[in-house]
Amino acid sequence: MKAMRFTPPGYGGRRRDPEEVKRDGWQEQGLLAVFLDDQRLTWPERELVRQLGEKLNGKREERHG
């Protein structure tokens, strides 16, 4: 007897690349997700992202590794 294979909606299939998720979020919903240390950005752009993040979401916790 074969087991029935059923995948609920939202499970299985291809996992999207994080950059694809960010791009789709921007194009479809106007959401912007930016890695604070993204090397494609200049220092002033990264600083602007940091300041916007702090204004909208508060300061980040210091993490010591």
C-alpha positions as CSV (number, residue, x, y, z in Angstrom):
1,M,0.0,0.0,0.0
2,K,1.4,3.4,-1.0
3,A,1.2,6.3,1.5
4,M,-0.7,9.3,0.2
5,R,1.5,12.3,-0.3
6,F,-0.3,15.5,0.6
7,T,1.4,18.9,1.1
8,P,-0.7,21.6,2.8
9,P,-0.7,25.0,1.1
10,G,2.4,27.0,1.9
11,Y,4.6,23.9,2.5
12,G,6.9,22.1,0.2
13,G,8.0,23.3,-3.2
14,R,10.9,25.6,-3.8
15,R,12.2,27.8,-1.0
16,R,12.7,31.4,-2.1
17,D,16.1,33.1,-1.8
18,P,16.0,35.9,0.8
19,E,16.9,38.5,-1.8
20,E,13.9,37.3,-3.9
21,V,11.6,37.7,-0.8
22,K,12.9,41.2,-0.2
23,R,12.5,42.2,-3.9
24,D,9.0,40.8,-4.0
25,G,8.0,42.5,-0.8
26,W,9.2,45.8,-2.2
27,Q,7.5,45.4,-5.6
28,E,4.2,43.9,-4.4
29,Q,3.7,45.6,-1.0
30,G,6.0,48.6,-0.8
31,L,7.9,46.9,2.1
32,L,11.7,47.5,2.3
33,A,14.0,45.0,4.1
34,V,17.6,46.1,4.3
35,F,20.6,44.4,5.8
36,L,22.3,47.2,7.8
37,D,25.8,46.1,6.6
38,D,24.8,45.6,3.0
39,Q,28.0,46.4,1.1
40,R,26.1,47.6,-2.0
41,L,25.3,50.7,0.1
42,T,27.6,53.6,0.7
43,W,28.3,54.6,4.3
44,P,25.8,57.5,4.2
45,E,23.1,55.2,2.8
46,R,23.8,52.6,5.6
47,E,23.7,55.4,8.2
48,L,20.4,56.6,6.8
49,V,19.0,53.1,7.0
50,R,20.2,52.8,10.7
51,Q,18.6,56.1,11.6
52,L,15.3,55.2,9.9
53,G,15.3,51.8,11.7
54,E,15.9,53.5,15.1
55,K,13.2,56.1,14.4
56,L,10.6,53.5,13.4
57,N,11.5,50.6,15.6
58,G,13.8,51.8,18.4
59,K,17.4,51.2,19.1
60,R,18.9,47.7,18.5
61,E,20.2,45.7,21.4
62,E,24.0,45.5,21.7
63,R,25.2,42.0,21.0
64,H,28.6,41.0,22.1
65,G,29.9,37.8,20.6
